[in-house]
Amino acid sequence: MFGHEKDTSFVERELQYVAALLILRKMRTEGIIDAANASRAAVALAEYFGVVRRPI
């Protein structure tokens, strides 16, 4: 794997993670999930995507 491919995959993971957080935030604001479950889901998403956790 070349250096730029490694950077691209990192950026793709970050974008996917951010998109998942946006969906999670929407679910939270619409009352689909509560704050505790949203927090657990955010931690799980960060672990799944292997990124530094960000607030919802």
Biopython code that builds the backbone (N, CA, C, O; Angstrom):
import numpy as np
from Bio.PDB.StructureBuilder import StructureBuilder

atoms = [
    (1, "MET", "N", (0.843, -1.175, 0.000)),
    (1, "MET", "CA", (0.000, 0.000, 0.000)),
    (1, "MET", "C", (0.893, 1.244, 0.000)),
    (1, "MET", "O", (1.872, 1.326, 0.742)),
    (2, "PHE", "N", (0.543, 2.173, -0.819)),
    (2, "PHE", "CA", (1.296, 3.420, -0.900)),
    (2, "PHE", "C", (0.822, 4.385, 0.169)),
    (2, "PHE", "O", (-0.260, 4.222, 0.733)),
    (3, "GLY", "N", (1.637, 5.389, 0.442)),
    (3, "GLY", "CA", (1.309, 6.363, 1.472)),
    (3, "GLY", "C", (-0.011, 7.079, 1.227)),
    (3, "GLY", "O", (-0.795, 7.266, 2.157)),
    (4, "HIS", "N", (-0.264, 7.480, -0.012)),
    (4, "HIS", "CA", (-1.503, 8.211, -0.302)),
    (4, "HIS", "C", (-2.723, 7.310, -0.165)),
    (4, "HIS", "O", (-3.802, 7.794, 0.178)),
    (5, "GLU", "N", (-2.581, 6.006, -0.424)),
    (5, "GLU", "CA", (-3.702, 5.080, -0.247)),
    (5, "GLU", "C", (-4.044, 4.943, 1.228)),
    (5, "GLU", "O", (-5.214, 4.840, 1.595)),
    (6, "LYS", "N", (-3.030, 4.944, 2.058)),
    (6, "LYS", "CA", (-3.240, 4.869, 3.497)),
    (6, "LYS", "C", (-3.966, 6.123, 3.974)),
    (6, "LYS", "O", (-4.885, 6.035, 4.788)),
    (7, "ASP", "N", (-3.563, 7.285, 3.475)),
    (7, "ASP", "CA", (-4.214, 8.540, 3.831)),
    (7, "ASP", "C", (-5.660, 8.559, 3.357)),
    (7, "ASP", "O", (-6.542, 9.034, 4.072)),
    (8, "THR", "N", (-5.909, 8.046, 2.160)),
    (8, "THR", "CA", (-7.255, 8.023, 1.600)),
    (8, "THR", "C", (-8.167, 7.143, 2.439)),
    (8, "THR", "O", (-9.300, 7.530, 2.724)),
    (9, "SER", "N", (-7.700, 5.977, 2.836)),
    (9, "SER", "CA", (-8.540, 5.095, 3.633)),
    (9, "SER", "C", (-8.837, 5.722, 4.996)),
    (9, "SER", "O", (-9.929, 5.551, 5.537)),
    (10, "PHE", "N", (-7.867, 6.442, 5.544)),
    (10, "PHE", "CA", (-8.091, 7.150, 6.809)),
    (10, "PHE", "C", (-9.173, 8.201, 6.645)),
    (10, "PHE", "O", (-10.074, 8.307, 7.477)),
    (11, "VAL", "N", (-9.086, 8.971, 5.582)),
    (11, "VAL", "CA", (-10.082, 10.016, 5.320)),
    (11, "VAL", "C", (-11.453, 9.398, 5.084)),
    (11, "VAL", "O", (-12.456, 9.923, 5.565)),
    (12, "GLU", "N", (-11.510, 8.297, 4.354)),
    (12, "GLU", "CA", (-12.784, 7.621, 4.119)),
    (12, "GLU", "C", (-13.410, 7.158, 5.426)),
    (12, "GLU", "O", (-14.612, 7.327, 5.630)),
    (13, "ARG", "N", (-12.608, 6.574, 6.313)),
    (13, "ARG", "CA", (-13.122, 6.140, 7.622)),
    (13, "ARG", "C", (-13.637, 7.325, 8.426)),
    (13, "ARG", "O", (-14.695, 7.249, 9.050)),
    (14, "GLU", "N", (-12.888, 8.410, 8.409)),
    (14, "GLU", "CA", (-13.317, 9.609, 9.135)),
    (14, "GLU", "C", (-14.646, 10.124, 8.598)),
    (14, "GLU", "O", (-15.533, 10.481, 9.373)),
    (15, "LEU", "N", (-14.789, 10.166, 7.279)),
    (15, "LEU", "CA", (-16.038, 10.641, 6.680)),
    (15, "LEU", "C", (-17.207, 9.718, 7.002)),
    (15, "LEU", "O", (-18.311, 10.186, 7.282)),
    (16, "GLN", "N", (-16.972, 8.430, 6.964)),
    (16, "GLN", "CA", (-18.018, 7.476, 7.315)),
    (16, "GLN", "C", (-18.417, 7.633, 8.776)),
    (16, "GLN", "O", (-19.598, 7.556, 9.115)),
    (17, "TYR", "N", (-17.442, 7.852, 9.629)),
    (17, "TYR", "CA", (-17.700, 8.053, 11.058)),
    (17, "TYR", "C", (-18.530, 9.317, 11.283)),
    (17, "TYR", "O", (-19.496, 9.302, 12.046)),
    (18, "VAL", "N", (-18.157, 10.393, 10.627)),
    (18, "VAL", "CA", (-18.901, 11.648, 10.765)),
    (18, "VAL", "C", (-20.331, 11.474, 10.261)),
    (18, "VAL", "O", (-21.271, 11.968, 10.883)),
    (19, "ALA", "N", (-20.501, 10.777, 9.141)),
    (19, "ALA", "CA", (-21.845, 10.531, 8.615)),
    (19, "ALA", "C", (-22.668, 9.719, 9.612)),
    (19, "ALA", "O", (-23.845, 10.008, 9.826)),
    (20, "ALA", "N", (-22.064, 8.719, 10.211)),
    (20, "ALA", "CA", (-22.766, 7.905, 11.209)),
    (20, "ALA", "C", (-23.139, 8.747, 12.422)),
    (20, "ALA", "O", (-24.226, 8.580, 12.976)),
    (21, "LEU", "N", (-22.261, 9.645, 12.840)),
    (21, "LEU", "CA", (-22.581, 10.537, 13.969)),
    (21, "LEU", "C", (-23.729, 11.475, 13.635)),
    (21, "LEU", "O", (-24.565, 11.764, 14.491)),
    (22, "LEU", "N", (-23.776, 11.947, 12.411)),
    (22, "LEU", "CA", (-24.880, 12.821, 12.007)),
    (22, "LEU", "C", (-26.215, 12.079, 12.055)),
    (22, "LEU", "O", (-27.228, 12.633, 12.481)),
    (23, "ILE", "N", (-26.202, 10.843, 11.621)),
    (23, "ILE", "CA", (-27.419, 10.025, 11.698)),
    (23, "ILE", "C", (-27.798, 9.806, 13.159)),
    (23, "ILE", "O", (-28.969, 9.906, 13.526)),
    (24, "LEU", "N", (-26.809, 9.509, 13.981)),
    (24, "LEU", "CA", (-27.049, 9.298, 15.407)),
    (24, "LEU", "C", (-27.609, 10.561, 16.057)),
    (24, "LEU", "O", (-28.528, 10.490, 16.874)),
    (25, "ARG", "N", (-27.059, 11.703, 15.696)),
    (25, "ARG", "CA", (-27.548, 12.967, 16.249)),
    (25, "ARG", "C", (-29.006, 13.210, 15.850)),
    (25, "ARG", "O", (-29.819, 13.642, 16.667)),
    (26, "LYS", "N", (-29.322, 12.927, 14.586)),
    (26, "LYS", "CA", (-30.693, 13.101, 14.119)),
    (26, "LYS", "C", (-31.639, 12.182, 14.886)),
    (26, "LYS", "O", (-32.728, 12.594, 15.287)),
    (27, "MET", "N", (-31.222, 10.947, 15.085)),
    (27, "MET", "CA", (-32.044, 10.006, 15.853)),
    (27, "MET", "C", (-32.259, 10.514, 17.275)),
    (27, "MET", "O", (-33.347, 10.369, 17.833)),
    (28, "ARG", "N", (-31.233, 11.101, 17.850)),
    (28, "ARG", "CA", (-31.330, 11.646, 19.216)),
    (28, "ARG", "C", (-32.275, 12.842, 19.254)),
    (28, "ARG", "O", (-33.120, 12.921, 20.145)),
    (29, "THR", "N", (-32.154, 13.764, 18.323)),
    (29, "THR", "CA", (-33.001, 14.959, 18.341)),
    (29, "THR", "C", (-34.449, 14.637, 18.020)),
    (29, "THR", "O", (-35.353, 15.360, 18.440)),
    (30, "GLU", "N", (-34.680, 13.556, 17.278)),
    (30, "GLU", "CA", (-36.047, 13.150, 16.959)),
    (30, "GLU", "C", (-36.649, 12.250, 18.034)),
    (30, "GLU", "O", (-37.800, 11.827, 17.922)),
    (31, "GLY", "N", (-35.874, 11.961, 19.071)),
    (31, "GLY", "CA", (-36.379, 11.162, 20.173)),
    (31, "GLY", "C", (-36.445, 9.674, 19.895)),
    (31, "GLY", "O", (-37.121, 8.936, 20.612)),
    (32, "ILE", "N", (-35.750, 9.226, 18.863)),
    (32, "ILE", "CA", (-35.753, 7.804, 18.523)),
    (32, "ILE", "C", (-34.937, 7.018, 19.551)),
    (32, "ILE", "O", (-35.301, 5.901, 19.920)),
    (33, "ILE", "N", (-33.830, 7.612, 20.011)),
    (33, "ILE", "CA", (-33.016, 6.997, 21.060)),
    (33, "ILE", "C", (-32.779, 8.016, 22.155)),
    (33, "ILE", "O", (-32.863, 9.220, 21.913)),
    (34, "ASP", "N", (-32.485, 7.547, 23.353)),
    (34, "ASP", "CA", (-32.228, 8.456, 24.463)),
    (34, "ASP", "C", (-30.740, 8.802, 24.540)),
    (34, "ASP", "O", (-29.926, 8.254, 23.797)),
    (35, "ALA", "N", (-30.403, 9.708, 25.436)),
    (35, "ALA", "CA", (-29.028, 10.203, 25.536)),
    (35, "ALA", "C", (-28.046, 9.102, 25.923)),
    (35, "ALA", "O", (-26.938, 9.041, 25.390)),
    (36, "ALA", "N", (-28.449, 8.232, 26.847)),
    (36, "ALA", "CA", (-27.545, 7.171, 27.291)),
    (36, "ALA", "C", (-27.209, 6.223, 26.138)),
    (36, "ALA", "O", (-26.048, 5.863, 25.944)),
    (37, "ASN", "N", (-28.216, 5.826, 25.384)),
    (37, "ASN", "CA", (-27.964, 4.927, 24.252)),
    (37, "ASN", "C", (-27.209, 5.630, 23.136)),
    (37, "ASN", "O", (-26.403, 5.000, 22.451)),
    (38, "ALA", "N", (-27.450, 6.920, 22.938)),
    (38, "ALA", "CA", (-26.709, 7.673, 21.931)),
    (38, "ALA", "C", (-25.234, 7.729, 22.292)),
    (38, "ALA", "O", (-24.368, 7.609, 21.424)),
    (39, "SER", "N", (-24.951, 7.910, 23.575)),
    (39, "SER", "CA", (-23.566, 7.945, 24.029)),
    (39, "SER", "C", (-22.891, 6.595, 23.819)),
    (39, "SER", "O", (-21.757, 6.532, 23.344)),
    (40, "ARG", "N", (-23.581, 5.524, 24.171)),
    (40, "ARG", "CA", (-23.030, 4.176, 23.956)),
    (40, "ARG", "C", (-22.787, 3.918, 22.467)),
    (40, "ARG", "O", (-21.768, 3.345, 22.083)),
    (41, "ALA", "N", (-23.724, 4.342, 21.652)),
    (41, "ALA", "CA", (-23.587, 4.142, 20.209)),
    (41, "ALA", "C", (-22.404, 4.940, 19.661)),
    (41, "ALA", "O", (-21.684, 4.457, 18.787)),
    (42, "ALA", "N", (-22.201, 6.147, 20.162)),
    (42, "ALA", "CA", (-21.079, 6.973, 19.700)),
    (42, "ALA", "C", (-19.749, 6.312, 20.033)),
    (42, "ALA", "O", (-18.825, 6.329, 19.220)),
    (43, "VAL", "N", (-19.645, 5.732, 21.221)),
    (43, "VAL", "CA", (-18.421, 5.024, 21.606)),
    (43, "VAL", "C", (-18.208, 3.815, 20.698)),
    (43, "VAL", "O", (-17.096, 3.571, 20.230)),
    (44, "ALA", "N", (-19.277, 3.062, 20.453)),
    (44, "ALA", "CA", (-19.180, 1.888, 19.595)),
    (44, "ALA", "C", (-18.774, 2.267, 18.172)),
    (44, "ALA", "O", (-17.983, 1.565, 17.542)),
    (45, "LEU", "N", (-19.310, 3.366, 17.670)),
    (45, "LEU", "CA", (-18.954, 3.818, 16.324)),
    (45, "LEU", "C", (-17.476, 4.196, 16.247)),
    (45, "LEU", "O", (-16.794, 3.857, 15.280)),
    (46, "ALA", "N", (-16.987, 4.894, 17.261)),
    (46, "ALA", "CA", (-15.570, 5.274, 17.270)),
    (46, "ALA", "C", (-14.686, 4.035, 17.280)),
    (46, "ALA", "O", (-13.673, 3.986, 16.581)),
    (47, "GLU", "N", (-15.061, 3.040, 18.065)),
    (47, "GLU", "CA", (-14.285, 1.806, 18.101)),
    (47, "GLU", "C", (-14.362, 1.074, 16.765)),
    (47, "GLU", "O", (-13.356, 0.560, 16.275)),
    (48, "TYR", "N", (-15.545, 1.027, 16.186)),
    (48, "TYR", "CA", (-15.729, 0.334, 14.908)),
    (48, "TYR", "C", (-14.894, 0.972, 13.802)),
    (48, "TYR", "O", (-14.228, 0.272, 13.039)),
    (49, "PHE", "N", (-14.931, 2.303, 13.718)),
    (49, "PHE", "CA", (-14.207, 2.997, 12.659)),
    (49, "PHE", "C", (-12.747, 3.248, 13.010)),
    (49, "PHE", "O", (-11.969, 3.672, 12.154)),
    (50, "GLY", "N", (-12.368, 2.991, 14.251)),
    (50, "GLY", "CA", (-10.975, 3.165, 14.668)),
    (50, "GLY", "C", (-10.512, 4.605, 14.618)),
    (50, "GLY", "O", (-9.402, 4.899, 14.173)),
    (51, "VAL", "N", (-11.371, 5.499, 15.077)),
    (51, "VAL", "CA", (-11.054, 6.920, 15.060)),
    (51, "VAL", "C", (-11.121, 7.489, 16.473)),
    (51, "VAL", "O", (-11.616, 6.837, 17.392)),
    (52, "VAL", "N", (-10.627, 8.693, 16.633)),
    (52, "VAL", "CA", (-10.707, 9.394, 17.905)),
    (52, "VAL", "C", (-12.156, 9.844, 18.079)),
    (52, "VAL", "O", (-12.745, 10.432, 17.172)),
    (53, "ARG", "N", (-12.719, 9.565, 19.242)),
    (53, "ARG", "CA", (-14.135, 9.865, 19.484)),
    (53, "ARG", "C", (-14.379, 11.366, 19.482)),
    (53, "ARG", "O", (-13.580, 12.149, 19.996)),
    (54, "ARG", "N", (-15.504, 11.742, 18.889)),
    (54, "ARG", "CA", (-15.938, 13.139, 18.849)),
    (54, "ARG", "C", (-17.310, 13.225, 19.503)),
    (54, "ARG", "O", (-18.055, 12.245, 19.515)),
    (55, "PRO", "N", (-17.646, 14.381, 20.043)),
    (55, "PRO", "CA", (-18.990, 14.515, 20.632)),
    (55, "PRO", "C", (-20.069, 14.483, 19.553)),
    (55, "PRO", "O", (-19.821, 14.822, 18.396)),
    (56, "ILE", "N", (-21.265, 14.071, 19.953)),
    (56, "ILE", "CA", (-22.380, 13.986, 19.021)),
    (56, "ILE", "C", (-22.858, 15.392, 18.693)),
    (56, "ILE", "O", (-23.799, 15.559, 17.917)),
]
sb = StructureBuilder()
sb.init_structure("model")
sb.init_model(0)
sb.init_chain("A")
sb.init_seg("    ")
for serial, (resi, resn, name, xyz) in enumerate(atoms, 1):
    if name == "N":
        sb.init_residue(resn, " ", resi, " ")
    sb.init_atom(name, np.array(xyz, "f"), 0.0, 1.0, " ", f" {name:<3s}", serial, name[0])
structure = sb.get_structure()
